[in-house]
Amino acid sequence: MIRTRSSIPGPNRTDRRILALLQKNARQSNREIAGLVGIAESTCSTRIRRLETDGLISGYHATVEPTALGIRLQAMIEIQLIRHTSDAIDLFWSHATNLPEATGVFHLTGPNDFLVHLLLADADHLRTITSDVMTTWPEVGRVQTAVVFEHRVSPQLPTDTK
């Protein structure tokens, strides 16, 4: 039987509570999480390992203040490719995801093919990346830059969608 996305069982209510708690604070102990969810510590530990194994938890991260690392500018770069072949798309993915300044790369529909979120030291750094790097990639047809004035992000995904 071929399983489609809709036929794969999702996490149950307890798993969703565990996911929500880990997203709020991944440094909580297993004991704390088990107590908040109302399950035994051994059960909680088993569920977390299963969520990791099943790919629902892909990692644990620290949020770092960008200015502490000398990052004073963020930009969103809109990219149009010259051709929309698989090779051109794959080449762009390779170039963009290997760019140390790129914190997010999005493949889009619409007038632009990709959107790249960059973290940069200053405007000169932005000019260097867009003019001296991105425009030299053979698959790139057009580069358009938008400076980010402010960036806010939700640190967690919705876990209670049902």
C-alpha positions as a Markdown table, in Angstrom:
| # | Residue | x | y | z |
|---|---|---|---|---|
| 1 | Met | 0.0 | 0.0 | 0.0 |
| 2 | Ile | 1.3 | 3.5 | -0.9 |
| 3 | Arg | 1.0 | 5.9 | 2.0 |
| 4 | Thr | 0.1 | 9.4 | 1.1 |
| 5 | Arg | 0.7 | 12.4 | 3.4 |
| 6 | Ser | -2.9 | 12.3 | 4.6 |
| 7 | Ser | -2.7 | 8.6 | 5.5 |
| 8 | Ile | 0.4 | 8.9 | 7.7 |
| 9 | Pro | -0.7 | 9.4 | 11.3 |
| 10 | Gly | 0.4 | 12.6 | 12.9 |
| 11 | Pro | 1.5 | 13.2 | 16.5 |
| 12 | Asn | -1.3 | 12.7 | 19.1 |
| 13 | Arg | -2.3 | 15.4 | 21.7 |
| 14 | Thr | 0.5 | 14.3 | 24.1 |
| 15 | Asp | 3.2 | 14.4 | 21.4 |
| 16 | Arg | 1.9 | 17.9 | 20.4 |
| 17 | Arg | 2.2 | 19.1 | 24.0 |
| 18 | Ile | 5.7 | 17.8 | 24.2 |
| 19 | Leu | 6.6 | 19.5 | 20.9 |
| 20 | Ala | 5.1 | 22.8 | 22.1 |
| 21 | Leu | 7.1 | 22.6 | 25.4 |
| 22 | Leu | 10.4 | 21.8 | 23.6 |
| 23 | Gln | 9.9 | 24.7 | 21.2 |
| 24 | Lys | 9.4 | 27.1 | 24.0 |
| 25 | Asn | 12.4 | 25.8 | 25.9 |
| 26 | Ala | 14.5 | 22.9 | 24.5 |
| 27 | Arg | 16.7 | 23.0 | 27.7 |
| 28 | Gln | 13.9 | 21.8 | 29.9 |
| 29 | Ser | 14.6 | 18.5 | 31.6 |
| 30 | Asn | 12.7 | 15.4 | 30.7 |
| 31 | Arg | 11.4 | 15.5 | 34.3 |
| 32 | Glu | 10.0 | 19.0 | 33.8 |
| 33 | Ile | 8.4 | 18.1 | 30.5 |
| 34 | Ala | 6.9 | 14.8 | 31.9 |
| 35 | Gly | 5.4 | 16.7 | 34.8 |
| 36 | Leu | 3.9 | 19.4 | 32.7 |
| 37 | Val | 2.4 | 16.9 | 30.3 |
| 38 | Gly | 1.3 | 14.5 | 33.0 |
| 39 | Ile | 3.1 | 11.4 | 32.0 |
| 40 | Ala | 5.9 | 9.2 | 33.5 |
| 41 | Glu | 9.5 | 10.3 | 32.8 |
| 42 | Ser | 10.3 | 7.1 | 31.1 |
| 43 | Thr | 7.3 | 7.5 | 28.8 |
| 44 | Cys | 8.3 | 11.1 | 28.0 |
| 45 | Ser | 11.8 | 10.1 | 27.2 |
| 46 | Thr | 10.6 | 7.3 | 24.9 |
| 47 | Arg | 8.2 | 9.7 | 23.1 |
| 48 | Ile | 10.9 | 12.4 | 22.6 |
| 49 | Arg | 13.2 | 9.8 | 21.1 |
| 50 | Arg | 10.4 | 8.6 | 18.8 |
| 51 | Leu | 9.7 | 12.2 | 17.7 |
| 52 | Glu | 13.4 | 12.6 | 16.9 |
| 53 | Thr | 13.6 | 9.2 | 15.1 |
| 54 | Asp | 10.4 | 10.0 | 13.1 |
| 55 | Gly | 11.9 | 13.4 | 12.0 |
| 56 | Leu | 9.4 | 15.6 | 13.9 |
| 57 | Ile | 12.3 | 17.0 | 15.9 |
| 58 | Ser | 15.2 | 17.8 | 13.6 |
| 59 | Gly | 17.5 | 19.5 | 16.1 |
| 60 | Tyr | 17.9 | 21.8 | 19.1 |
| 61 | His | 19.1 | 25.4 | 18.6 |
| 62 | Ala | 20.4 | 28.3 | 20.4 |
| 63 | Thr | 19.1 | 31.8 | 19.4 |
| 64 | Val | 22.1 | 34.1 | 19.0 |
| 65 | Glu | 21.8 | 37.9 | 19.0 |
| 66 | Pro | 23.1 | 39.0 | 15.5 |
| 67 | Thr | 24.6 | 42.3 | 16.6 |
| 68 | Ala | 26.8 | 40.4 | 19.0 |
| 69 | Leu | 28.5 | 38.9 | 16.0 |
| 70 | Gly | 28.8 | 42.2 | 14.1 |
| 71 | Ile | 25.7 | 41.6 | 12.0 |
| 72 | Arg | 24.1 | 45.0 | 11.6 |
| 73 | Leu | 22.2 | 44.6 | 8.3 |
| 74 | Gln | 19.7 | 42.0 | 6.9 |
| 75 | Ala | 18.5 | 41.9 | 3.4 |
| 76 | Met | 16.1 | 39.8 | 1.3 |
| 77 | Ile | 17.4 | 39.1 | -2.2 |
| 78 | Glu | 14.9 | 38.3 | -5.0 |
| 79 | Ile | 16.4 | 36.2 | -7.7 |
| 80 | Gln | 15.2 | 35.4 | -11.2 |
| 81 | Leu | 17.0 | 32.6 | -13.0 |
| 82 | Ile | 17.9 | 32.8 | -16.7 |
| 83 | Arg | 16.4 | 29.4 | -17.4 |
| 84 | His | 14.1 | 27.2 | -15.3 |
| 85 | Thr | 15.8 | 23.9 | -15.9 |
| 86 | Ser | 16.5 | 21.4 | -13.1 |
| 87 | Asp | 20.2 | 21.9 | -13.6 |
| 88 | Ala | 19.9 | 25.7 | -13.1 |
| 89 | Ile | 17.7 | 25.3 | -10.1 |
| 90 | Asp | 20.0 | 22.7 | -8.5 |
| 91 | Leu | 23.0 | 25.0 | -9.3 |
| 92 | Phe | 21.3 | 27.9 | -7.6 |
| 93 | Trp | 20.4 | 25.8 | -4.5 |
| 94 | Ser | 24.1 | 24.8 | -4.3 |
| 95 | His | 25.4 | 28.4 | -4.6 |
| 96 | Ala | 22.9 | 30.0 | -2.3 |
| 97 | Thr | 23.0 | 27.4 | 0.5 |
| 98 | Asn | 26.8 | 27.5 | 0.6 |
| 99 | Leu | 26.8 | 31.2 | 1.0 |
| 100 | Pro | 27.8 | 31.8 | 4.7 |
| 101 | Glu | 25.7 | 35.0 | 4.9 |
| 102 | Ala | 22.5 | 33.1 | 3.8 |
| 103 | Thr | 20.3 | 32.2 | 6.7 |
| 104 | Gly | 17.3 | 31.2 | 4.6 |
| 105 | Val | 16.7 | 30.2 | 0.9 |
| 106 | Phe | 13.2 | 29.9 | -0.5 |
| 107 | His | 12.1 | 28.5 | -3.9 |
| 108 | Leu | 9.0 | 30.5 | -5.0 |
| 109 | Thr | 6.3 | 30.8 | -7.5 |
| 110 | Gly | 5.5 | 34.1 | -9.1 |
| 111 | Pro | 7.8 | 36.6 | -10.8 |
| 112 | Asn | 10.9 | 35.7 | -8.7 |
| 113 | Asp | 12.3 | 32.2 | -8.5 |
| 114 | Phe | 14.1 | 32.5 | -5.2 |
| 115 | Leu | 14.2 | 34.6 | -2.1 |
| 116 | Val | 17.4 | 34.6 | -0.1 |
| 117 | His | 17.7 | 36.1 | 3.5 |
| 118 | Leu | 21.1 | 37.4 | 4.2 |
| 119 | Leu | 22.8 | 38.5 | 7.4 |
| 120 | Leu | 25.5 | 41.1 | 6.8 |
| 121 | Ala | 28.0 | 43.4 | 8.4 |
| 122 | Asp | 27.0 | 46.5 | 6.5 |
| 123 | Ala | 25.9 | 48.0 | 3.2 |
| 124 | Asp | 29.4 | 47.4 | 1.6 |
| 125 | His | 29.1 | 43.8 | 2.5 |
| 126 | Leu | 25.6 | 43.6 | 0.9 |
| 127 | Arg | 27.0 | 45.3 | -2.3 |
| 128 | Thr | 29.9 | 42.8 | -2.4 |
| 129 | Ile | 27.6 | 39.8 | -2.1 |
| 130 | Thr | 25.0 | 40.9 | -4.6 |
| 131 | Ser | 27.3 | 42.6 | -7.2 |
| 132 | Asp | 30.5 | 40.6 | -6.9 |
| 133 | Val | 29.1 | 37.2 | -6.0 |
| 134 | Met | 25.4 | 36.5 | -6.9 |
| 135 | Thr | 25.5 | 38.3 | -10.3 |
| 136 | Thr | 28.5 | 36.1 | -11.3 |
| 137 | Trp | 26.6 | 32.9 | -10.9 |
| 138 | Pro | 25.8 | 31.7 | -14.5 |
| 139 | Glu | 22.2 | 30.7 | -13.7 |
| 140 | Val | 21.2 | 34.1 | -12.3 |
| 141 | Gly | 19.4 | 36.5 | -14.6 |
| 142 | Arg | 18.2 | 39.3 | -12.2 |
| 143 | Val | 19.0 | 40.3 | -8.6 |
| 144 | Gln | 16.8 | 42.7 | -6.6 |
| 145 | Thr | 17.6 | 43.7 | -3.1 |
| 146 | Ala | 15.4 | 44.8 | -0.2 |
| 147 | Val | 17.0 | 45.9 | 3.1 |
| 148 | Val | 15.2 | 44.6 | 6.2 |
| 149 | Phe | 14.4 | 47.3 | 8.7 |
| 150 | Glu | 13.2 | 44.9 | 11.4 |
| 151 | His | 12.9 | 41.2 | 11.7 |
| 152 | Arg | 10.7 | 39.3 | 14.1 |
| 153 | Val | 10.1 | 35.6 | 13.9 |
| 154 | Ser | 7.9 | 33.2 | 15.9 |
| 155 | Pro | 10.3 | 30.7 | 17.6 |
| 156 | Gln | 7.8 | 27.9 | 17.2 |
| 157 | Leu | 5.6 | 26.1 | 14.8 |
| 158 | Pro | 1.9 | 25.6 | 15.6 |
| 159 | Thr | 1.5 | 22.2 | 17.3 |
| 160 | Asp | -2.2 | 22.4 | 17.9 |
| 161 | Thr | -3.6 | 22.3 | 14.4 |
| 162 | Lys | -6.3 | 19.8 | 14.8 |
